[in-house]
Amino acid sequence: MSDILVIGGGIAGLSAAARLSADARVTLLEMETATGYHASGRSAALIEENYGAPSVQALNRASMAHFMTGNYLTPRGLLIVAGPTEETAFRADVVHMGVEPVTPSEARDFVPILDPAKVAFAGYHAPAFDIDTDRLMHDFIRTIRKNGGQIITGATVTNIRKDAHGWHVSAGGEYTARTLVNAAGAWADLIAGIAGVTPVGIVPHRRSMARLAAPGGHDTSRWPMFFGVGESWYAKPDAGALLVSPAEEVPTHPHDAYADDMTLAEGLDRYENMVVEPVTRPIATWAGLRSFAPDRTLVLGRDPDVPEFVWCAGQGGYGFQTSPAASALLADLVTGRTPTLGAADVAALRPDRLRV
């Protein structure tokens, strides 16, 4: 018997299990044969402190010390570009994302393939960083195991019941614990339903991605991540290639996501319209699921009706960048410690905000 069972082996579950394993016997259950298979394995892996709702930004800021101390970050920068008819939307992005306006010529210094005939407005923010996601996940895994925790893969949950002794979870084997942490990502509401807990409205949204060869043979390694205005598309250097996404958010059901060809083609066209190099045949395409609560911020803490059931869900596109602070907060809430995060931000993240 464990003290705590964590369902879900993405970055949310791994970080939560690592933090909790310092104070409790923890077992993590992952349905796939490897951790980090779904959204965590398909992330653009960038932290930009101004990205997300106010409570998400608070988690971003609180995560920076962990990232910096562990040397998980590499400078990347963020660039927003807009056409002549997009000034109003661009000005809104400047305010929302905290970027500094730069000239179109300066934008081309950052990304030389931008089309001077198409880019009329641009904004840049230097403090945006790539996250070494593989090392971050493996460090959390090492912490779990060092503290005596277990990670069980190939463990698909088929039944959850609760009695006076705690939770009993069937997932290939039988597992028991006093506390159950739901870090199941796109499956979070499904897991709640199996456990007899009222769902909170977690909805997965598909986002497609293509990997392109470096445009025109350019060295992309020093380019920033660059966005179309209103996040209508984005492109990010990655291992000598360029990742391009239509940045769509299409509500769907929990599944092993795949790219939608038409949506991807439309996004690639929007990207191509702003650059001088034509889009070549993608090296690879894929999709991931970004799962959001109705208010688009994370759901962290004990369920108000079933306090032995703990939510660690709704990470959306913020899972990696918030993981150090979100997992620390979750551990505080589970163990009864006073959170270091501000009270208003904690309240904005608790699951009881979603119950009426």
N, C-alpha and C positions, 0 to 999 in steps of 0.2 A: 504494500500500500504506500502511495506517495502522499505528501501533504497537499501538493498542487498538481493538477493535470493541465497542460497547455495544449489546446487543439490548434494546429497550424504551424508549419515550419517555414514561413516566409520571414522577412526581416522583423515584422511585428512580433511573431511568436518567439523567434530566436532571442531577440533583445529582451523581451519580457521574461522569458525563462532564465536567461543569464542573470538578470537583476534579482529575480525571486530566489534563485538557487543559493544566494548568499545567506538566506534566512530559513530556507525550507527544502525539503526533499521534493524535487521537481522531475516530472516525466513529461516530455513533449511528444505528441502524436502527429505525424505527417502522413497524409494519404498517398503521396507520390513516393517513388523510390529514392528521391533525393530532396534535400531541403532547397528552398529558394527557387522552386520550379516555375511557378506561375508569375504573378506580377513582379515579384522581387528579382526574377531572372530576366526581366524584359524592361527594366527601368532605364530612363535617360540619365539617372544618377547625377543630378546636379543639386547643389544647395545654393539658394539665393534667399537671403533673410526676409525680403519683402514679399515673398511668394506665399499666397494663401490668406485665409481669414485672420483676424487679429490674434485669436488663440493659437492658430498654426504658426504665425510669425513669432509668438512668444516661445513656442517650442523650438523653432528654428534657432532663435537667439540663445536659448538655454542649451542647445546641443553643440554649439560652436566650440566650447572648451574641450569637450570630449574629442571632437574631430581634430582640433589643433594639437592637443596633447598626444594623441595617437598617430599623428602625421598621416591622416587619411585623406587630406585634401590636396588638390593640385589647382593652381589658378587657371580659370577658364574665361571669365567675363561673359557679359550678356549684352547683345545688341538687338534693338528693335528697329525695323525699317518699315516705311510706309510710302505709298504712292501719292501723287499730287491731289487726289480727291479724298484722301484719308486723314486730313489734318485733325479733324475733331476727335476721331478715334485715337489718333496718335497722342494728342494732348492728354486724353484720359489715361492712356498707358503710362505716360510720363509720371503722372501723379500716382497711379496705382502701384507701379513697379519701382518707383524711386530712381529712374534713370535720368542722366543728364543729357540734354539735347546736344548733338554733335552735327557737323555739317555732312552732307552726302559725300563730300570728298574724304572727310575723316572716316566715315563709315567704310569707304572702299579701301582705306589703308588697313582697316581691320580685316575685311573680307574682299579681296580684289576681284572676285567674280560678280559683285553687285553691278547691276546695269545703271549707268549714270543717267540714262533717259527715263528710268522708272522710279528710282529712289529719290523722293523729294524731301523726306523727313527721316531723321534717325536719332536714336538715343542709346547711350552706352552706360553700363554699370560694371565697374571692375570687380567689386567683391562678390563674384559668383564663382563657385568652385566645383570641379569634378570630385566625386566621392569614390574612393576605392571600395566598391561595394563587396567584392569577393573577400577582401581581407577583413572588412568590417563584419560580415556574416561569420567567417571562420573564427574570428576572435571571440564572438559571442558563443559560438559552438564550443570553443576551447574552455571558456569560462564555465559553461554548463557542466561539462565533463570533469573539469578540475574540482568543481564543488560537489561532485558525486551525482549529478543529474543524469538522466537518460534521454536519448533521442531515438524514437522508434519510427522508422519509415515503413512505407507500404501498409500503413495503419488507417484504413478507411473506416470512419465512424458509422456504425449501422444502428446502434441503439444507445440511449442514455437514460438512466433512471436514477432517482434520488430517494434515499431512505434515511433513517436515523443515523446510519454509519457514514453517510456521505454520498458522493456521486459514484455510479457504476457505469463505466463506458465500455461498450463492445466495439472493438476495432481490430478484428483478426484475433487478438487476445482479449483478456478481460482486465480492466484497469480500474482502480478505486482511489479516490482522494476526497478530502474534505472540501477542497475548493477547485472549481473548474474555471479556467481562463479561455475565453472564446476569442482566438486570434486567427480565425479561419478565412479572413479576407472576403472574397466574393461569396463564400459559403456561410458567412457569419450568421445571417438570419435563418438559414436552413438549420444550422447547428442549434440555434436557440429554439427553433420549433421542435426539433427532436428531443431537446431537453425539457420541453414543456414550459419554456420561458417566452414571454411576449417579445416578438421581434421589434427592432427599433427603426426599421425602414432602410436598411443597407441595400443599395442597388448598384450592381456592377455596371460599368460603362466600358465599351470597347474603345481601344486606341490602336491604330495601325502604324506600322513602321516599315521603311525600306532602307536597306544599306546600299549606297551607291559608291562606285569607284571614285577616288578623289577627282573632282571636276577639273578637266583640262590638265591633269597631271600635277596640280598644285600640291604643295606640302600644306596640309590643313591643320597640322598639329598645334599651331599657335592661334588659330582662328577662335573667336568667341562662339558660343552658342548664339544663333541668330533666329529671330522670330519675325513673322509677319504681324502686322498690327492686329490687335485683338486676339493674338495667338491663333491666327487662322492657318498657320503652319509653323514648323520650326525645323531647324537643321543644326546638327551637332557633330563636330569632329569625333571620330572614334577609330582608333587603331589604324590610322592611315587612310581611312575611308570617311564617308559622310553619312550620318543617319538623317533621314528626312521623314517627317511625320505630318499628316494632315491635321493632327491635333484634334481629331474628332472625339466626341463623347456621346456614344450611342448606347442608351440603356439596353441591357440584355440580361441573360440568365447566367448563373455560374457554369462555366465550362472551360475547356482548354481552347482558348481563343485563337483565331486565325485572322489574317488581314482580309478586309473586304476590298476586292480588286478595284471596283468603281470608286469607292471613297479614296483609296490610295492614289488612283490616277488623278482625281480632282485635286488632291492636296499637292501632288507632285507638279501639277500644272500651275497652281498658285505660287509654289516655290520657283518654278522655272520662269515665270513671268517677271521675276525680280532679279534674275541673274543673266549673264551673257553666255554661260556654258550650257549646252543642251543636256537634258536628263538622259542618261544612258540606261541600258537594261539593268534593273536592280540585281545586285549580287545575291540578296536574300530579302525576304519579306516575312513579317510576323505581326502579331498583335498581342496586347495584354489587356487585363481588366483592372480598371481603377474604380474602387468601390467607395461610394459616398453615402453618408447619412443625409437626411433631407436638408440640413443647414450647411453641408459641405465642410464640416470639421470633424475631428476625430471623436470617437466614443470610448472613453477610458474610465473604468471604475466599476464598482459593484452595482449589480442590478438593483433598483430600488425595491422590487417586489421579492426577489430571490437573491439575497446578498451573498450567498455562496457561489453565485454565478457572476463572473467578472468579464466585462466587455473590454476588448482590445481590438477595435475595429474601426472602419470608416477612414482608413488612411488616405484614400484617394490617390493623388499623385505626390503625396508628401511623406510616404513611409520611411524612406531612407533618411531624408533630411531631418525628420523629427525623432528618429528612433532612439537616440541616446536620452533625450529629455522625456519623451513619452514613456519609455520603459522605466525610467527612474520614478516618474510620477505614479505609474501603475503600481510599482513596488511599494511606494509610500502609502498609497490608498489601501492596498491589500494588507500591509503589515500594521497599519494604524499610525504610522509616523506622520508628522506635520509636513506637508509638501513644501518644497522650496519655491515652487512656482507660485505666482500671485493668486490670491483667492478668487478674483474675478475670472482669470483664465482657467483655473481648475473647475469652477462652476460651469463655464462654457463648454467644457469637455466631458462632464459627467453624463451618464446615460439618463438620469432622471429628467434632464432638460427636454427629452424627447417624449416624455409621458405626460398625458393630460388627464 
